[in-house]
Amino acid sequence: MTLDMAFQIALALAATFGTIWIRRLQKDITDLEKAVDRIRDEYQRREDAKNNYTAMMDAMRELRAAIERIDNKLDRKQDK
């Protein structure tokens, strides 16, 4: 085995391991991109959560006011 042949074998091994390493990095990047997309789809932003909470609380206040009006009407009817 000559020095030139040993160098070619070493270069081929380095290229093979380099290719495997690059493919693994590309797979990891793809997995991370999918995770970011999943997070974007599954979780809501703080601003959206605040808006939803405010809307829900407003609806609950309106519902409570309506129930209180009905309760007052029933009390007045019962007093008669």
Residue pairs with C-beta under 8 A, 6 or more apart in sequence:
44 52
